[in-house]
């Protein structure tokens, strides 16, 4: 949190549904065209038969219609992989400049957020972005070394060019790095974040590269695990003030701990720094990082001031100053949304059950288990949180959005075989994000198929989608 594949022939109807779902979440897909061949890209090694969609460059009329339906949003995100539409490089779209102008006209209050590798950025486009503010760019740089850039991306380029253009145009930008020390070198992350800091980046997000069971072994062995990347991030933090976050993060507690603060922000002016723990936000003890982040942001936007208590340091006041409300500048790893714990409580109440078996991803299971065991999240039913390995994708994949019915089947079968399966009266809860608007997973299967595995008297629930 920073405040500031193989395509199934799904047809036009399936693509339209995927686009609508993305746009409802504030994501505007433009094209699946990419101008790179990154060694860590896992789309080439997805399992066959996925209901994901390749998108040719959308017409300006189609984009305008989509933006008309997003006019109420505070943010419009372009180029971020957050849907079942395979995202390419948005600047390859031949009408990208015109799209930016339409977005500003139809969504005048929104921050336009663009994720790009920067290869096609020029002075004219940087000037347009600056003129159409507020905008915010995430630059997928991955390395500041020209030699490492060639090894990671398969092309020759000057990594310093795009940051220089953004800085000269006065465009706020964040960096992102997919860490591959086997190709870039162990010191490359530290050197890259130092350069990003010197170029004026606001923060940097460091990704652990993922691979599937179909990724060739000669590629998979190059990709580091989360522990190795986490160690590199800690090493880099000792050499820079640039806020660094790890994705996926290592969540072992729910303390509202700062990963850093954005230079020049209210948090920076108030003297906050990486490692500080917020114990109170506007008179309320935050239950987790997400809670603290939202409360502080809302208070600053509403009143222009936010009172924080910091462990060991006492009262700190953030002030936005005159003019347009300013983001807090707080940077935190994302842990768990309090709304998820509330959803568990509501499902149990609606079903009249005091027991819930939650089947979720290997990444989400730990933080969610911490939340449901914490008194701060309110009274909860008797919950069991069980991680579901992503056997469909295999490899290092572990996020809930890529779980399939087959993955849940295997986990349920294992629980039942060992006597740990759901019992009569228990609710089995699955993550909504694993299923699309039509109620099917990435290979087209419905969670209702799982009902045959469940003992009599149990209920299967996907919030907002299914109750059987």
N, C-alpha and C positions, 0 to 999 in steps of 0.2 A: 504494500500500500504506500503510495507516494502522493502526498497532497500537493500540491501545486495546482500418395495413396493410390489405391486402385479405385476407379470410379464405377459404381454400379449404374447401369442404364436406367436411372430412376425416372426419366422423362421430365417434361416441363412441369407437371403438377408437383412432383417431388421437389424439384429445384425451387419452385415458387413457394412451397411451404418452408423450406430451409431459409430462403431469403427473408420471408416474413418473420420467422422466429428470430433471426439475427437482428433485423431492424427494430423489432420490439424491444430488444436489449440494448439498442443504441449503437449497433455495429452496422456499418454501411459497406457491404462487399462490393467491389468494383470489377475485379478481374482475377482469374487464376494464373494469368501469365506471369512468369518469373524470368528475370534476367541473370540468374545465378545458378550454380550447381554446387550447393554447399555439401560438404562431406557429411555433416551431421543431420541433414534433412531426412526425416523418417518417412515422409509421404511415399517415397518409392518402395518402401518395404512394409506397407500395410497389408494385412490379410486380404484375400480376394472377397468380392461380394459386398463390400461396404456400401451403405446408403449415404455416400458423400458425393459432392457434386463439383465438377469443374465448370468454371464460369467464364465464357468468353467476355471480352469487354462489353459492359452494359451500355445501351444507348443513352444519350443524354436525356431523352424523354423519360426513359424508365427510371433513371436515377432521380430526376426531378419529381416523379410521382412518389418514389420511395421517401424522399426528403420531406415532401408535403405531409406524410404521415408521421414524421419525426419532429414536427414543429414544436412540440411541447417539451422536448428534452433539453437538459442542461449540457449534455456532451454528445457529440457525434464522433464515433471512432472509425477511422479508415485504415485498413491494412493490417489489422490485428486478427490473428487466428483465434476465433472464439465462437465458431459455429460449424455446421456441417458443410459449409461451402469452403473449398480449398482456397485459401488466400494466396495471391501472388504479390508482386511488387506494384503498389497502386500507381506509381509514377510512370509505369509502362502504358497506362491508359491514354489513348491519344487526345482525350478531352479532359485531362485531369485539371487543367487550369479553369476551364469552364465549369467543371463540377464544383470546384472550391467556391466560385462566385455564386452559383446556385445555392450551395449550402449556406453561405452567409446570408443570402436574401431570404431563404425560407426558414432558417433556424437562427435568427439574428442574435439571440442571447446565448447560444451554445458555444462552449469551447470546442473547436475542431481539433481533434487529436489524430495525427498522422504517424503511422509506423512505416518506415522506409529504410532501405539499405543505403540511400543517398547517392547511388551511382548516377542517377539521372537528374539530380538537383543541379540547377544552374542559378546564376545571379538573378535572372528574370523571375524564376519561380520562387526563389527565396524572397524577393521583393514583394511578390504577390501575396505570399503567406503573411508577411509582416503587415501589409496593408489591410488584410482581411481579419486581423486579430479580433478576439483572442484565439490564438492557435497554440498548439503544443506538439512538438515532434519527439518521437522516440526513434533514435538512430540505431539501427541494428549494425553496429560497427564490428563487434566480435574481436577485433584486434587493432592496435595502432601501428603494427609493423607491416610494411609492404610485403616482406618475404612471407610472414605468417598468413597474410591476407590471401596470397596466391595459393598457399597450401590448403587453407580452409575453404576457399570459394572457387578455386579453379580458374581465376582470372587475375590479370594485373590491374592494380588500381592504387591510388594514393589515398590512404585512409584519412589523411588530414584535410582533404579538400572540402568534404561536406560539413564537418564541424566548423571550418573557417567561414564558409558561406552563411551558416546559421548564426554564428556569432556576429558577423559583420552586419547582418540584417536585423539583429536584435531579437531573434526568435528563441523563446525558451525551449530547451531540448534536454532530453534524458538519453543516456546511453544504454545499450543492452549488449550483453556478451554471452555467447554460448561457449563455455569453457572447454577447450580441447588441448590440454597441455602436452599431450603426446605429439601434436603437430606444431603448436605455437610456442612451446617451451614453458617450463614451470614458472618463470618470472614474468611471462607475458601479461598475465592478468594485472599484476601490480603495475607494470609499466603502462598498460592501457588505461587503467583508472587514473593514474597520475596525469596522463595526457588529456583525458576527458576533463579532469579538474582544471587543467591549464586552459583548455578550450572554452570553459565556462558552462559545462554541463551541470544540470541541477542534481542529478543522481545517476546511479547505474544499477541496472537489474542484471544479475548473473544467473544464467540458466544452467541446470544440469542437463546435458543432452540425453535424449531418450532413444532407445532402439527396440525393435520388435524381434520376435523369434525368427523372422525372415531376413533380418539384416545380415549381410555377408559377414562371416567371422572376421575377415581381415579389416572390416570397418568397425564392427562392434568392439574389438579389442582396443581400438584407439579411443573409445569414448569412456570418460571417467565416471565413477559412481558418485553418489551424493556426498559421501564422507570426504572424498578427495577434493571435490569442488568446495565444500564447506571449509576445509583447511586452507585452500587458496584464498578464499574470501577473507578469512580471519587474518591471513598474512598481509593481504592488500590493505585491510583496514588500518594496519599499523603504519602505513605510509601515506595516507591521504585523509583529508576531511570530507571527501566526496561520500555522500550516503550510499551504502551498498546494501542491496537486499538479495537474498538467495531464493531461487525458485526451482523446485519446491523447497520451502523453508524447513528447517529443523525445529519442530515445536515440541518442547518438553515441559512447558508450563504456559500459563495464560497471563502472566504478568505483562502489563502494558509497557513493555521495554522498547526504547527507541533504537532503531538501526542507524539513525543519523538524523540530521536536519539539513534542509536546503539552505545554501548560503544566501544571506540577505533577506531571509524570510522572517516573519514574526517570531518563530521559534528560535532562529539564530540570534536575532536581536535580544531575545530574552535570556540568552546564555545557555539554552538547552544543548545537549550533546549526546552522541551515541552512548548507549548504556544506561541513560537515565530511565527510571521507572516512574510512570505517572500513577499516583495512588488516589488521586481525587481530580475530577473534572467538574467544575461548576457545582461543587457540593455533593457530588455523587461518586462513589467508588466504582470505577470501571471494572467489569467482570472479565474483560479480555482486551486484546489489542484492538480488535475491530470496534468494540464498544467505545474505547477511549478515543480512537481516531474519529469516529463519527460525531461523538458528543462535542469534542473540541472544535471540529470543523463547523458544526451547526451553530455553536455559540459565537464563534468569531464572525460567521456570515450574518447572524441575526443582530448582534450587539456591537460588533467591532472590537470586542474584548473577550478574553477567555481566561478564567482563573484556574490554575493548575497547582496541585501539590505534588512535589517531586520527592521521592524517598531520599532522606538524608540531606535535603537541601531546602525544604520548606516551600513557601508560596512563590509561584512564578506567574506573571501575567503576560499573556500575549495580546498585542495590540495591532490592529490592521492598519491604523492610520487613516488619513482622509482619502476620499475617492472610492473607487470600485473595491468591493470586498476582496481581501487577499486570502489566499490559502494559508493554512497554518505553517506549512513547511515541515511538518512532522513526517518522518519516514519510518514505517514499521513493517515487519514481516506480517503477512496475513495469517491469522490463526483460525478462529471459528466465528461464524455469524451467530449472534444471540437469537436471531430469528429461527435458526435450525433447531435449537433447544425448545423454543416455543412451539415449533411445528410438531415435535415429538409429543409434547404435553397435550396439544390440541387433538392430535390423532388418537391418543389413548383415551381422552375424555369422550370423543365422538364415538369411539368403538366400545366404550364401557369397560375398558381393560386396564388393569394395573400393571401389565407386563408387556414389554415391547422388545422384540429382537430386531436390531438394526443391522442390516447388511449393507455395507458401504465399501468404498475403495480402501486400499492399503494406506494411502496418503491421508485420507480423512478420518480414519478410524481412531487414531491416537488423539488428535485435538478434540474430536467430538466426545470421546470417552472422558477426557478431562473436564469438558464443559458439563456433561450430564452428572458428573460426580461432585461438581462445585456447588455449594449452597447459594452462591451469587446468582445462579441462573434460575433460581426458584425451585419449588417442589417438582420432582419428576417421578414418573412411574418407575417401576423396577425395570431397568434397561440392561440389555446385553448388546454390546457393540462388537460385531464380528467383521474383520476385514475380508474382502472378496478379491483374491488374486485375479489379475486380468490375463487369464489363460488364452483368450481369443487372440490378443495381440502378443502376449508373452514378452520376453526380454525384460526391460526395466519399466514398462508402462504400468502406472499405478493410479491414474486419476479416475474419478467417478464418471466423468462424461464419456469414457471409453469402455465402461462395463457393458456386458451383454447378458442376455437371458441365459446363455450357455454357461457363462462364468458363475452366475448365481446358482444354477442347477448343480454344478459341481460342488460348490460350497455347501449347499443344503444337503446334498447326498452324503457328504463327509460328516456333517453334523448329525444327521439321522443315524448313520452307521455306527457312530460312537456314543449314541444315547444323549447327545447334546442338542438335538433338534428342537424345533418349536413344539410346545405342548398346547393342549386344549385351552382355549381362552386367551392365548398369546397372540399379539399382533406382530406380523412380519412387515417391516418397513423398508422400502427400497428408495434410493435417491432419484428424485424427479429428473435430474439433469441427464440421466442415462437414456431417456426416452424423448422422442420428438413430439411435436404437436399432435400427430396422428396416433401416438401411443405405442410406437414400436422402437426397438433398439437399433443399433447401427447396421444390423443385418436383416432387419425387417420383422423381428419376432416380438410378440406381445408378452408383457409380464404375466398376463392371465394364464399363459401356458404353465406357469409354475404351480398353479393351484393343485394340479394332480399330485404333486410331491408332498403337499402339506397334510398333516393329520387332521381328522375331523375336529371341528371346533376352533381351528385357527383362522385368522383372517390375513389377507395380503393387501397392503395399502401402498400405493404410490401417490403422495400428496398432490392433489389437484388433477389426478389422472385416473386412478383406478382404486376401487375397493371391492374385493371379492372374498 
